[in-house]
Amino acid sequence: MGKLTTHVLDTASGVPGANIQVVLYRLDGDTPIQILQTDTNSDGRTNAPLLEGAAFVAGRYQLVFHVAPYFQQQGVELDDVPFLDDVVIRFGLNDEASHYHVPLLVSPYSFSTYRGS
């Protein structure tokens, strides 16, 4: 049975990205349809997989990480219009029996991601 998980690492401070709002969308063409909204826990992870079981179906998805409020809570002084407000990652799920892990490594001015395990 497949599942989708994520976690956030604050690479500027070297700590997990706690209390970051994460929103998952399934893409219907280019139209995002919201599936769930959650927050990361103290370890920078969500308390449960974002998708699993019957809800885990192949297709195109989008994760939105609301990082500007997190950095403001950490005392980072951001511009009136933050360089990174929301980080959007679009990706595809193909194998409904696999574990897909989409980590976000983020600082106020950069981010990266990869398919984790």
Protein Blocks (a to p, Z undefined) as FASTA:
>chain_A
ZZdddddddfknopacehiacdddddehjaccdfbdcdddfkopafbdfbgcjllccddd
dddddfklmmmmnopacdfbdfblbdcdddddfblmbccdddddddfkbccddddZZ
